[in-house]
Amino acid sequence: MNPNEANIVFLDQSSQKIAKTIELLRSIYKNLKVFVKEEEIMRFLEHQAPQLIFLNLDLQPNDGIAILKEIRSKSFKEIPYVVLYSEKQDDFLQELAFASGADAFINFQSKATTMKLFTFNLLWRRNIQYHRNSEADLHIDTERYLIYHNGQPIQLPRKEFQLMELLYTNSGKYFSKPEIADLLWKDNSIANKRIIDVHIYNIRQLFGKNIIHSQKGKGYRLIRTPAA
């Protein structure tokens, strides 16, 4: 996608303070929209998936972090980058923003030209990441604990997610039951029970029986793009 055609959304109840930035960005990104009310942006997100969302931290009655959490609870085929901004520079607020799923936290006293470069770099990084992820049938988002299969987000129980993450990050390597039990449960006795087998079965039910290959004497390994 041409970066200039990116959908960019602002939610700000005092956008006059950033009018120069909005004006400059809108001269580049024709699909930029500014919303004042939370319900307006939520209605928009029901039908559109913007590439980049800017949220003013100091919104009312729900602040930017609360709205960020609501946005992150939605399922998007392409996950938008979300940026929180504020005139405040409190370290605690920045930590809270990142813990809530923000991709960036910035001070909006920045010059419009600086914001132009910031926006361009974010969109460039996002496009590179998206194209890399789209090359595979399977992608794991460790920050949001989601697994994307053919572009669709899937949420697994904690241990099944950890098992998928272990196999995914070591794609092609076999893990025996004792190794899995030690790494995920810190309890070797789990290897002698049916717990791992059940988790493997559940994963195969969701992603296809060929997603995890087993070999006697070696264990299990994950196939990122299994044959149909």
C-alpha positions in Angstrom: 0.0 0.0 0.0 1.2 3.5 -0.8 1.9 5.2 2.6 0.2 8.4 1.4 -3.1 6.4 1.2 -2.9 5.2 4.8 -5.9 5.7 7.0 -4.9 7.8 10.0 -7.3 8.6 12.9 -7.0 11.1 15.7 -9.2 11.2 18.8 -8.8 14.6 20.5 -11.2 16.9 22.3 -8.8 19.9 21.9 -7.5 19.4 18.4 -7.0 23.2 18.0 -3.8 22.7 20.1 -2.3 20.5 17.4 -3.9 22.2 14.4 -0.6 22.8 12.6 0.3 19.2 12.9 -3.1 18.1 11.6 -2.9 20.5 8.7 0.5 19.3 7.7 -0.3 15.6 8.0 -3.6 16.1 6.1 -1.7 17.7 3.2 0.2 14.4 2.9 -2.4 11.8 4.1 -5.7 12.4 2.4 -7.5 9.8 4.5 -6.7 11.4 7.8 -9.8 11.9 10.1 -10.2 13.7 13.4 -12.8 12.6 15.9 -13.9 14.4 19.0 -16.1 11.8 20.7 -15.2 8.3 21.8 -18.5 6.9 20.3 -17.6 8.4 16.9 -14.3 6.6 16.6 -15.8 3.4 17.9 -18.4 3.5 15.2 -15.7 4.2 12.6 -13.7 1.2 13.8 -16.6 -1.1 13.3 -16.3 -0.6 9.6 -12.7 0.6 9.0 -9.3 -0.6 10.1 -6.9 2.4 10.1 -3.2 1.8 9.9 -2.5 4.4 12.6 -4.5 5.8 15.5 -3.5 8.8 17.6 -5.2 9.1 21.0 -4.9 12.1 23.3 -4.2 10.8 26.8 -6.2 13.5 28.5 -9.7 12.6 27.1 -12.8 12.7 29.1 -14.8 11.0 30.6 -12.6 8.0 29.6 -8.9 8.8 29.2 -6.8 7.6 26.3 -5.5 4.5 28.1 -9.1 3.3 28.7 -10.0 3.8 25.1 -6.7 2.2 24.0 -7.7 -1.0 26.0 -11.1 -1.0 24.3 -9.5 -0.7 20.8 -7.0 -3.5 21.6 -10.0 -5.8 22.6 -11.3 -5.6 19.0 -10.3 -8.0 16.3 -8.6 -6.5 13.3 -7.3 -8.3 10.3 -4.5 -5.8 10.2 -3.6 -4.5 13.7 -3.3 -0.7 13.8 -0.5 1.1 15.4 -1.8 3.1 18.4 0.0 6.2 19.6 -0.8 8.0 22.9 0.2 11.6 23.2 0.1 14.2 25.9 1.7 17.4 27.1 2.7 15.5 30.3 6.0 13.7 30.6 5.3 11.5 33.6 7.3 8.2 33.4 4.5 6.4 35.2 2.0 7.4 32.5 4.3 6.2 29.8 4.8 2.9 31.5 1.1 2.5 31.9 0.5 3.3 28.2 3.0 0.7 27.0 1.6 -1.9 29.4 -1.8 -1.2 28.0 -0.7 -1.9 24.4 0.5 1.4 23.0 3.0 1.3 20.2 4.4 4.7 21.1 4.0 7.5 23.6 4.9 11.0 22.5 4.8 14.6 23.7 2.6 16.7 21.4 4.5 19.9 21.9 6.7 18.5 19.2 7.0 20.6 16.0 4.7 19.7 13.1 7.7 18.8 10.9 8.9 16.4 13.6 5.5 14.7 13.7 5.6 14.4 10.0 8.8 12.3 10.1 7.5 10.4 13.2 4.3 9.4 11.3 6.2 8.5 8.1 8.6 6.2 10.1 5.8 4.5 12.0 3.9 3.7 8.8 7.1 2.5 7.1 7.8 0.1 10.0 4.2 -1.1 10.1 4.2 -1.9 6.4 7.5 -3.8 6.6 6.2 -5.8 9.5 2.9 -6.5 7.9 4.5 -7.8 4.7 6.9 -10.0 6.6 4.0 -11.5 8.6 1.8 -12.0 5.6 4.5 -14.3 4.1 3.7 -17.0 6.6 0.4 -18.7 7.5 1.2 -18.4 11.2 2.3 -15.5 13.3 2.5 -15.1 17.1 2.0 -11.8 18.8 3.8 -12.3 22.1 2.8 -8.8 23.4 -0.9 -9.3 23.0 -1.0 -13.1 23.5 -2.6 -13.7 20.1 -1.9 -16.2 17.3 -2.7 -15.1 13.8 -3.5 -18.0 11.4 -4.2 -17.0 7.8 -4.6 -13.4 9.1 -7.2 -14.3 11.7 -6.5 -13.7 15.5 -6.9 -16.7 17.8 -6.7 -16.6 21.6 -5.5 -19.8 23.3 -5.5 -20.9 27.0 -2.2 -19.8 28.6 -0.3 -23.1 28.5 -1.3 -23.8 24.9 -0.2 -20.4 23.9 3.2 -21.0 25.7 3.5 -24.3 24.0 2.9 -22.8 20.6 5.3 -19.9 21.4 8.0 -22.4 22.4 7.6 -24.4 19.2 7.2 -21.4 17.0 10.3 -19.6 18.2 12.3 -22.8 17.7 10.7 -23.8 14.4 12.0 -27.1 13.1 13.5 -28.1 16.4 12.1 -31.2 18.2 11.1 -31.0 21.9 10.6 -34.1 23.9 7.9 -34.3 26.5 10.4 -34.1 29.4 11.8 -30.9 27.8 8.4 -29.4 27.4 7.4 -30.3 30.9 10.6 -28.7 32.3 10.4 -25.6 30.3 6.7 -24.8 30.7 5.7 -26.5 34.0 9.1 -26.8 35.8 7.8 -30.2 36.7 9.2 -33.3 35.1 6.3 -35.5 36.3 4.0 -33.7 33.7 5.8 -35.6 31.0 4.4 -38.9 32.3 0.8 -37.7 32.2 -1.6 -37.0 29.3 -1.5 -33.2 29.8 0.9 -32.4 27.0 -0.9 -34.8 24.6 -4.2 -33.0 25.4 -2.7 -29.6 24.6 -1.2 -30.9 21.4 -4.5 -32.4 20.4 -6.3 -29.1 21.1 -3.8 -27.1 19.0 -4.2 -29.5 16.1 -7.9 -29.2 16.3 -7.6 -25.4 15.8 -4.8 -25.2 13.3 -4.9 -28.5 11.5 -3.3 -31.9 12.3 -0.1 -31.1 10.4 0.7 -28.0 12.3 2.7 -30.0 14.9 4.8 -32.9 13.7 5.7 -35.7 16.1 8.4 -38.3 15.8 9.0 -41.2 18.1 12.2 -40.7 20.1 12.5 -37.0 19.3 9.2 -35.3 20.3 7.3 -32.5 18.7 8.1 -29.7 16.3 6.1 -27.0 14.7 5.5 -26.6 10.9 4.8 -22.9 10.2 3.3 -23.5 6.8 1.9 -27.0 6.9 0.6 -28.6 3.8 -3.2 -28.7 3.4 
